Amino acid sequence: NKSLHTTAVYIFFYNRKSFIHLIYFIFLSVMWLFSGNKKEEEGSSDDEECEFSVENFLGAAEGVKFDSTPEGAEYVEAALPETDSFGLFIDQVILLFDSLGKVGFNFVKADLVSKIAIIRAIHAENPQGTRTLQQMVEGEMAAGTERTPQSGARTLLRLMWGCQFIRVLLQEIAKDDDLSTKDALRIAYEKVLEPHHPWAVRKAVSGAIMLAPSREKFLKRLGIPYKEIEKKEYYSRRVENSLGVMCDRMYMYYTQQQLLDLP
């Protein structure tokens, strides 16, 4: 197909990373076509136990520390958290992506790994001056480097997208017992990540969503009882009171500092 060939060539020369995502999408599509029936009959390799634990995830989310704490449930102060505790939480987010399938979302997981590595490298160079992510970002703003490709501010924004994506995904799963994992992923992606991604990345994500596990299997991997409504509500409240508050505070800070449009 000439038009497809032209598009691929254009993506390759003008955005090589997007070209890689396009190739990955083609690979995922082929995997999806050939894996469906086989998974039903033989079981999927993704059924192997992953390292994720919902208690560890929530414990890390609840352990993210800020220099100041909101005084009431209705009050949220704009702020960025301590660097170390935030990094430990991102480690848990990375493990959560294994629960969505180690093939389909491997490129998302790899991106999170590389992003938190950048944050940790910046922190290692100046531990006292970057004890909090707010110190890191404000130091870059003072130096005028917050818009450079490897800046902490720009890198942190990408990690914030990932956190908000997981938050919305878990919200959608919790509020509708009939919603499939694929549909929950699609809703979360459209709300949070799609506006920031070029065409090729969107196609790669579409391929990853096709390989997502069933709702029952996903909840089992998370360690959340599929039928126990009270347990799901309990976990949902904990997610919103930890991850939800953290996302709100960080997004509010980036809004106030006019950093949400970092390239």
C-alpha angles and dihedrals in degrees: 000000000000097000092051090049091050091049092050092049091049092050092047096053098039102034116014093179090057089049089057089051089051091054089047090053091053089050092050092049091054091046090051094049094052101035105055102083094032092057092052093050103037105019127247128274085229087072088077112109113270122207094248120120121183090213092053090047094051092041090055092046091050089046095059104116132212127191089238128030127216110255096214139026092247095049121080120181121209108245146126120238134238112289099231098048091045090052091053089053092050087054087061093047088054090054091049090062088064087064088061091056130293093234104044101044099031092109091053090050091049090052092052090048091053093046096051088046089059091051092049092048091053090047092049091056092056112012096171095044093049100038086128127034087235090062089048094051096042091049090055092046090053090051093043093237100113092105097052117112097250097039120132091231094056093041092049091053090059090050089050089055089054092050093048090048091055091045093054092043092055091044091054093047091050099048099049120043091191096053115110122226089245092055092045090051092048092051093047092047094049092048099045117015110022095075089060099046132085121232096268093052091049089054091049090052091048088056091049091051090054088062095049117127124249118274092253093049093046093052090047090054089049090052093241116136109246096214103031105097095183092055092050091050090048092053092043091056092049092050093052094044092052114021092027095053091043092053092047093051094047095046090047090053093049090048092052092048092045092237101130091095097057107144 
